[in-house]
Amino acid sequence: MALKLRLPAIADETEAMAGHYQMLADPFMDFLLDYRPGEPFAAWVERVNGVSLGWHCPDPWLPGEFLFIETDGVVVGRVWLRHSLDAQMAEYEGHLGFVVLPGFRRRGYASQALAMSLARLHKMGIEIAVVTCDSSNEASIALVEGAGATFERMAVSPAMTRRRYLLTTWA
Ligand SMILES: CC(C)(COP(=O)(O)OP(=O)(O)OC[C@H]1O[C@@H](n2cnc3c(N)ncnc32)[C@H](O)[C@@H]1OP(=O)(O)O)[C@@H](O)C(=O)NCCC(=O)NCCS
């Protein structure tokens, strides 16, 4: 079945929370961005979908879309597409953040979701997407380089060292 990107829904609670707790040990990425421990899942859905639909943009969000990656009726990951970046995000985070849950990796889901995400960014008027990878994140580096990204330079701060890549958003 085809992979799709879609907004989270309240009915996703069980699998989304399971994915979130599974990813807490991951050094690179949270699953449910800005999920506050103990908060009702429905409250998180309302907050995050409000950002994606352009209704509000509370801290720490920037304008963008948070979408689940679904295939065959199962949530296998998520993407966070940022439509505009402040200076810190432009330097260290870029336009895209991906997670594919551990049980679903190496099936091409991130590659497909990346291609779909670039098309969405293109529709938002972004022609060149910045993607950054922690310099120790081999999977992320391989994914981005496999998608044809051009290495631009390192972004270095006292807290992190990231590889910055540029990807054209048109096929
Ligand atoms: C990075 C991540 C999103 C990749 O998801 P995925 O669905 O497994 O990626 P794909 O199956 O589309 O892999 C595409 C290519 O990336 C490379 N790749 C993916 N995982 C890899 C790994 N662990 N080691 C080396 N190369 C890897 C391979 O070249 C792969 O192609 P192949 O399987 O045909 O060899 C996933 O590992 C993840 O969620 N990691 C934790 C969160 C994270 O680091 N996100 C940062 C992304 S910018």
The ligand as an SDF file (V2000), in Angstrom:
LIG
                    3D

 48 50  0  0  0  0  0  0  0  0999 V2000
   17.3810    8.0790    9.6190 C   0  0  0  0  0  0  0  0  0  0  0  0
   16.0670    7.3110    9.5000 C   0  0  0  0  0  0  0  0  0  0  0  0
   14.9110    8.3240    9.3860 C   0  0  0  0  0  0  0  0  0  0  0  0
   16.1110    6.4300    8.2460 C   0  0  0  0  0  0  0  0  0  0  0  0
   14.8360    5.7950    8.0990 O   0  0  0  0  0  0  0  0  0  0  0  0
   14.6290    4.5060    7.1690 P   0  0  0  0  0  0  0  0  0  0  0  0
   13.1830    4.4020    6.8280 O   0  0  0  0  0  0  0  0  0  0  0  0
   15.2850    3.3300    7.7900 O   0  0  0  0  0  0  0  0  0  0  0  0
   15.4540    4.9000    5.8690 O   0  0  0  0  0  0  0  0  0  0  0  0
   15.3240    4.1830    4.4430 P   0  0  0  0  0  0  0  0  0  0  0  0
   14.8810    2.7600    4.5920 O   0  0  0  0  0  0  0  0  0  0  0  0
   14.5370    5.0500    3.5380 O   0  0  0  0  0  0  0  0  0  0  0  0
   16.8580    4.1420    4.0280 O   0  0  0  0  0  0  0  0  0  0  0  0
   17.3550    4.8260    2.9010 C   0  0  0  0  0  0  0  0  0  0  0  0
   18.8550    4.6480    2.8300 C   0  0  0  0  0  0  0  0  0  0  0  0
   19.4810    5.2940    3.9360 O   0  0  0  0  0  0  0  0  0  0  0  0
   20.6050    4.5090    4.3320 C   0  0  0  0  0  0  0  0  0  0  0  0
   20.4210    4.0470    5.7110 N   0  0  0  0  0  0  0  0  0  0  0  0
   19.2780    4.0070    6.4490 C   0  0  0  0  0  0  0  0  0  0  0  0
   19.5450    3.5510    7.6730 N   0  0  0  0  0  0  0  0  0  0  0  0
   20.8690    3.2890    7.7090 C   0  0  0  0  0  0  0  0  0  0  0  0
   21.7490    2.8040    8.7210 C   0  0  0  0  0  0  0  0  0  0  0  0
   21.2960    2.4790    9.9570 N   0  0  0  0  0  0  0  0  0  0  0  0
   23.0650    2.6590    8.4220 N   0  0  0  0  0  0  0  0  0  0  0  0
   23.5340    2.9660    7.1990 C   0  0  0  0  0  0  0  0  0  0  0  0
   22.7500    3.4340    6.1880 N   0  0  0  0  0  0  0  0  0  0  0  0
   21.4330    3.6030    6.4540 C   0  0  0  0  0  0  0  0  0  0  0  0
   20.7390    3.3760    3.3410 C   0  0  0  0  0  0  0  0  0  0  0  0
   21.5230    3.8110    2.2540 O   0  0  0  0  0  0  0  0  0  0  0  0
   19.3150    3.1830    2.9310 C   0  0  0  0  0  0  0  0  0  0  0  0
   19.1450    2.5530    1.7300 O   0  0  0  0  0  0  0  0  0  0  0  0
   19.2290    0.9310    1.6590 P   0  0  0  0  0  0  0  0  0  0  0  0
   18.4050    0.3670    2.7930 O   0  0  0  0  0  0  0  0  0  0  0  0
   18.6670    0.6250    0.2920 O   0  0  0  0  0  0  0  0  0  0  0  0
   20.6860    0.5950    1.7880 O   0  0  0  0  0  0  0  0  0  0  0  0
   15.8580    6.3750   10.7410 C   0  0  0  0  0  0  0  0  0  0  0  0
   17.0170    5.6050   10.9250 O   0  0  0  0  0  0  0  0  0  0  0  0
   15.5530    7.1180   12.0220 C   0  0  0  0  0  0  0  0  0  0  0  0
   14.4020    7.4480   12.2900 O   0  0  0  0  0  0  0  0  0  0  0  0
   16.5750    7.3840   12.8530 N   0  0  0  0  0  0  0  0  0  0  0  0
   16.3650    8.0770   14.1550 C   0  0  0  0  0  0  0  0  0  0  0  0
   15.9310    9.5130   13.9610 C   0  0  0  0  0  0  0  0  0  0  0  0
   16.9500   10.2950   13.1450 C   0  0  0  0  0  0  0  0  0  0  0  0
   18.1420   10.1460   13.2880 O   0  0  0  0  0  0  0  0  0  0  0  0
   16.4470   11.1610   12.2820 N   0  0  0  0  0  0  0  0  0  0  0  0
   17.3020   12.0620   11.5180 C   0  0  0  0  0  0  0  0  0  0  0  0
   16.9030   12.0760   10.0990 C   0  0  0  0  0  0  0  0  0  0  0  0
   17.4420   13.5890    9.2330 S   0  0  0  0  0  0  0  0  0  0  0  0
  1  2  1  0
  2  3  1  0
  2  4  1  0
  2 36  1  0
  4  5  1  0
  5  6  1  0
  6  7  2  0
  6  8  1  0
  6  9  1  0
  9 10  1  0
 10 11  2  0
 10 12  1  0
 10 13  1  0
 13 14  1  0
 14 15  1  0
 15 16  1  0
 15 30  1  0
 16 17  1  0
 17 18  1  0
 17 28  1  0
 18 19  1  0
 18 27  1  0
 19 20  2  0
 20 21  1  0
 21 22  1  0
 21 27  2  0
 22 23  1  0
 22 24  2  0
 24 25  1  0
 25 26  2  0
 26 27  1  0
 28 29  1  0
 28 30  1  0
 30 31  1  0
 31 32  1  0
 32 33  2  0
 32 34  1  0
 32 35  1  0
 36 37  1  0
 36 38  1  0
 38 39  2  0
 38 40  1  0
 40 41  1  0
 41 42  1  0
 42 43  1  0
 43 44  2  0
 43 45  1  0
 45 46  1  0
 46 47  1  0
 47 48  1  0
M  END
$$$$
